[in-house]
Amino acid sequence: MGDQPPVADDRIQREFLTNHWQTPIPPQGKPPAHFSSIEGSLDPESCGVCHRAPYEDWGNSLHSKSMGPGVVGQTMELIHDNPKMALLCYSCHAPLTEQQEKVVKQKGGTPSRVKKRHRPSALPLNASEDGESDELTFKTNHAFSASLQQKGLSCTGCHVRRHQRFGPPKRDGSIENSASAAQVPHGDAIRTTAFERAEFCKGCHQFEPNGYALNGKLLENTYNEWREGPYAREGKSCQSCHMPERRHLWRGIHDPEMVKQGVSVRLALDKERYQVGEQLRAGITLVNTGVGHDFPTYVTPKIIVRFELTDADGKQIGKSAQEERIGREVTLDLTQEIFDTRIAPGKSRTVRYVRAIDRTGLTLRASVIVVPDDFYIQFFEATAPKAKGKEARALLEQAAREGRARSFLLFTENVVVS
């Protein structure tokens, strides 16, 4: 594999990505006989021996936590009750064959794969989205590593195929190795600019054209949102924002500073002070100034815009509170879209507030709260009581608590109005 020509043109890069992102990722097999134990290991800790900075970044990222309590709480029972659905979850959260308790075989013994179509549990297990029969049988995976599964989307998931390392060009843009494969650890790497393309992220952040859709829109459509927006035209890829300077952090909606860099918030009132009996008219405008896709993307996060009036002691006045949610709201069984108020790149949304002023000494408190895990919080709270085992129930409850703790205040302003 080390003698393959460098990947250069668009067609070859796309073919590379298609082959690179087969899921589950095929078994790595036995490492070459001359590899040391570190070179032959699939554990991210082994990669970190030499690649310390990216390893530490990864350890602080959500990729390292992709097999968190919410996913584990679901899959620990799904793998027995509905293994096909569990393997679909693993296709992004733990994509290595070595991370999956079971492997799939078609009837007759021919090895097969679960088609990565991101099918929600509301659809029948034995029916694919195009109506084709897709019945599968499963067997125990003897290459399974429970400890590796816990590492989620790790270094191997992106960079290793059959013990051959792959990566982006060097920082100077070159793709040639500086020494022969025999002279460097793990035979060095095959370098390709495919690692710098937005399509590298597409497999887990974009449903296929025939994938599950609601109201005529694919359930997950982040790559297409980017492709249709200004960043794609300007040549800015996912990595430009989420991996600046090649940092393996993948910051996004969970990171307050990242969100502040991508969205501007402004509070406006129609006048400075109001007399008793007058109508207060205010509005909060959010502008997607720097997010390369819809804000927020997918169905999971929500943005809550809140207004309330308080008295001189800071106590809320009666029923003065008003909240509006920005995002794509769907039912927990993923069968119906309730609303979609997301903000496309370069666009804005204004939430308005009108109240009668009935006394002096009032203050308008306006705020914007980001709830990165909103859908999952609701889903885990609804499914935890239905879990068969105590461990699964406890994990789902933990995931809901952790999701709530990740909410943060994006904007707040207090204005004396009377």
Buried (B, 14 or more C-beta within 10 A) or exposed (E): EEEEEEBEEEEBBBEBBEEBBBBBBBEBEEBEEEBEEBBBBBBBEBBBEEBEEBBEBBBBBBBBBBBBBBBBBBBBBBBEEBBBBBBBBBBBBBBBBBBBBBBBBEEEEEEBBBBBBBBBEEBEBEEBBEEEEBEBEBEEBEBBBEEBBBBBBBBBBBBBBEBBBBBBBEEEEEBEBEEEBEEEEBBBBBBBBBBBBBBBBBBBBBBBEEBBBBEEEBBBBBBBBBBBBEBBEEEBBBBBBBBEEBBBBBBBBBBEEBBBBBBBBEBEBEEEEBEEEBEBBBBBBBBBBBBBBBBBBBBBBBBBBBBBBBEEEEEEBEEBBBEBBBBBBBEEEBEEBEEBBBBBBEBBBEBBBEBEBEEEEBBBBBBBBBBBBBBBBBBBBEBBEEBEEEEBBBBBBBBBEBBEEEBEEBBEEEBEBB
